[in-house]
Amino acid sequence: NVKVERVIPVKTAVIPAKAAVIPAKAGIQIPAFAVMTEETAKDYFQKGLRSQADADNKKAIIYFNKAIELDKKFTAAYNNLGIIYEQAGAPDKAEAAYLKAVEIDGNYLPAYSNLALFNEERGDFIQALKYWRKRVLYGDPDDAWTKRALQRIRDIEK
């Protein structure tokens, strides 16, 4: 029985703040600090990643939810919420978050891997196979996770 690690986005670099752009309209001046203080969904996602890395899941949940509030289609935020909810023992919330990620983007591969692992852990190998197969179908054949998915399919089907 092969244990596969959770898929967590590798990009943990901090996204630089947006440069202050001052519109030149009819003499209206907006202070630069006003433009720079507005945080984006990506900003909150980065804060969520940092909190998740620091094992501060309560803060991570707040930040990922704020990212989703600002960008309803932020698949990576839903995926990471799923990971945290699963770790926290909230399987229904975890599954809902993973499913929302693939509902938004049917090609979002990390959520398929996480759904497959999630279903394996709860003993639903039919569902696990379904998601592993989708991971293989949409994935690059040379990708390490695609190869892992193929191996899991072989192992489960034995």
N, C-alpha and C positions, 0 to 999 in steps of 0.2 A: 504494500500500500504506500504510494508515493504522496508525500505531503507537499503541496504547492503553496508558495507564498502568496499573500494578498497582493493585488495590483494597486499600487499607490502611485500617482503621477510622480515622475522623477524630477520634473521641473520644480525646484524649490528656490530658485534664484528670485530675489526680490525684483519686482517690476519697478523700474524707475518712475518717479512721479511725473505727471504730464507737465510739459512746459506751459507756463502761463501765456495764453494767447488773448490779447486784448483787442476786441473788435473795434474797428474804426467806423462807427455809425453815427452820423448826425451829431457829432460832438459829445456822445455819451461815453463816459469813461467808467470802466469797471476796474476796481483795484485788483492788482495781480493776486493778492492773497485770497481774494474771494474765489478765483478760478482754481487756485491750487489746493484749497481746503476740501473740495468735494471729492469724497472717496468713491472709487468705482467698484464694480463687482469683482474685478481682478485684484484690487487692493484688499478687499475683504477675504477673497479666496487665499491670497498669500498669507494673511494673518491666520486664517484657518489652518493652513499647512504648517505654519510655525507652531501653533498651539497643539496641533496633532502630533508633531514631532516631539514636543515637550510633554506629551501625555496629558495635556490639559484638555480633555475631551469636552468638558462643559463649554469652555471658551470656543473651541473649534466648532462645535455645533452652532453656537451663536453666530460666528463669523461666516460659516458656510450658508446658513439660512439667510443672513444678510446679503451675501453674494447672490443667492437665488432670488431674493426679493427684488434686487436691482436688475437681474438678468434671469428671467424665468427659464431660459434654455441653457443654463450653465451645467452641462452634463457632468463635468469633473467634480463640481460641488455636490451634486446628487450622489455620485459614486463614492466620494469620501464620506459623506453623511452615512451611507450604507455601511461602510467599513466600521465607523465609530459606533453606530447603533448595534451592529452585530457584536462588537467587542463588549458593549454595555449590556448585552443580554436582552435586546429589544428586537427579536427576529422579524416581527411584522413590519416595523419601521424600516429595518435594514432592507428587506425584500422590496418594499414599496419604493425606496430611494433608488435601488438598482434598476428596478423596472421603469421608473420614471426616466432614468438616464437613457435607456434603450428606446423608450417611447419617443423621446425627443430626437434622438439620433440613432437610427437603426444600425449604424456602422461604428458605434462607440464601443470598441473592443474590451477595454478594462471591465466594463459592467458585465459583459457576457462571461468573462473569466470569473468574476466575483459571484455571479448568479450560479455558475456551475459549482464552484467551491461551496457556496452556501447550501445548495441542494445536496451535495455529497455529504456535508457535515450533518444534515438532518436525515440522511438515509434515503433520500428520494433520487435514486440513480437514473430513473427515466427522465426526470427534469434536468438533472445534471448533464446527461448525454445530449439533451436538446440544446443546452447552452454551450457545451463544449463544441458541438457541431457548428453552431453559428459562429463561434470564435474562429474555427478553422475556415469556414466558408468565406468570411469577410477579411480574414487576416492574410498578411503576406506570408507565403510559404517558408521564407527564410527567417521569419521572426521567431525569437526564442519562445514566446508565449504560444504561438501557433504550433510549434513543435511540441510543447508541453501538453497542449490541448489534444493533439493527435495521440500522444502517449496515454493520456488519461482515458480517451475513448477506447483504445486498445485494452487497457487494464480493466475497465469497467465491463467491456463486452466479453471478457474471458469467462 
